[in-house]
Amino acid sequence: VMLSSNALVDLPEGEGSQWREFTSTRWASSASHLYGRPVTSSETWTWLHSPAFRATPLDMKAEADRHFLEGVNQLVGHGWPYSPAGAGEPGWRFYAAAVFSDHNPWWMVMPDIAKYLQRVSFLLRQGEPANDVAVYLPTEDAWSGFQAGRVSINQVMPALLGPDLIPRILDAGFNFDFIDDRAIEKVGIRYPVLVLPEVKRMPPETARRIEQFKQKGGIVVEASRVGELARLYTPDFATGNAAVGFIHRKLADSDIYFVANTGNQPVRANARVRIQDRGGEWWDPESGRVSGAGVAGSIELNLAPYESRVLVFSKNAVVPVAKTRGGGETVDLSSGWSVVFPSLTRAIEMRELRSWTDDEATRFFSGRAAYEKTVTVAPEFVQSGREIVLDFGEGSPVVPQSNSRNPGMRAWLESPVREAAIVFVNDQRAGVVWHPPYEVDVTKWIRAGKNSVRVDVANLAINALAGQSMPDHKLLSLRYGERFQAQDMQNLQPVPAGMLGAVRLVSR
């Protein structure tokens, strides 16, 4: 099976979120772009953040954004394990770790997560793909190296391309598709740049077509010269930060860029954008809110860890430039909360915010708790023209670690709200918190004088699982053999839960 085998299917699908490496995800989306398929799907979230029930909403977003950067616009989520009523809570678990069902307390924000995924998926189906670079896949070299039991082109392709080729293309400010001999024959080379890795074998017809491409002004770059790519062709979207990725779609009257920070550190940089003749707007993929992005050519980036935004260039962009986050007056809300655990019929006064796991009664609790307090604000704090946000603080970066037993991924950031929250101000639903920046705009609901604030917080089901004894599968294994091994279930421990950060009202 080669890349162009996807021309025989209606819906190419890939797997793999390693957006800076060779993946079958990019293999599938490349085929869609080459052969005019409007939708590319991916197997998403398999093996996400082991062990079972440990995956968070932020983990979901971090991986989904990587798939979007690879050209995917339909996510096939894994998974929702069947669990009979008699299994209790948190129910049967999926061997591949992540559990996206109402057995996880944070399910209350799943509609908001789904809306984000829906908006981005829809947006990335608009217009046409606008990748500049085609990377030639040495299919003949892959075939020539086949051995008994090793007959997969896509599995040997990473070694044939090498570890540095893809990162160097991305770091130069370009996005790319793969292309193979059959596609060159059927649809031609419709990219301004063709990159050739170290190739030993190539069909004569492919070589002839590449030569014709060069004669017509096409740029052919050998792998050893990819570092010079930005000198040969103007970069599309260059940031100088390897954590920032983009995917570009071109419409008749506008250009759309999905931009994502894939790292656990904030990014503040200027992006050099090829488009020069149109204004830019930031579109919030969750709320749909539009704000100005400044003059085309150089765009200021201010991205929180794992934050994503949509940048749109059009001749009708007239929105003024958005204000930079930060500054302003604050009201500290980090103490004096009344906390109610409805399912436990338990209510406590929390003078200082702490994890539920610090109390023996809630150490292994998985569910929801309502944090409530009354806040008094001065009239000048809510004066006209100011934006007021409820700020939960910054996340805590975690040092990335590799795990050879677990091929999946996670977000290397711990939230100040473990793991999701819904905010109510004066009995009005103001918004949700499940990813950076951990804040909710409450401008429409806050008023001078006394205000009631309630934050419903939900944690992970793994805490309840950690308080239970694990089932013994020895008899099953003796009868049927050991069909699989559950991930990282040897020493389960509850993880921090609840509101943990420095909570503030900020007027700016």
Buried (B, 14 or more C-beta within 10 A) or exposed (E): EBBBBBBEEEBBBBBBBBBBBBBBBBBBBBBBBBBEBEBBBBBBBBBBBBBBBBBBBBBBBBBBBBBBBBBBBBBBBBBEBEBEEEEEEBBBBBBBBBBBBEBBBBBBBBEBBEBBBEBBBEBBEEBEBBBBBBBBBBBBBBEEBEEEEEEEBBEBBBEBBEEEBBEBBBBBBBBBBBBBBBBBEEBEBEBBBBBBBEBEEBBEEBEEBBEEBEEEEBBBBEBEBBBEBBEBBBBBBBBEBEBBBBBBBEEEEBBBBBBBBBBBBBBEBBBBBBBEEBBBBBBBBBEEEBBBBBEBBEBEBBBBBBBBBBBBBBEEBEBEBBEEBEEBBBBEBBEBBBBBBEEEEBEBEBEEBBBBBEBEEBBBBBBBBBBBBEBEBEEEBBEEEBEBBBBBBBBEBEEEEEEEEBEBBBBBBBBBBBBBBBBBBBEEEBBBBBBBBBBBBBBEBBEEEEBEBBBBBBBBBBBBBBEEEEEEBEEEEEEEEEEEEBBBBEEBEBBBBBBBBBBBBBBB
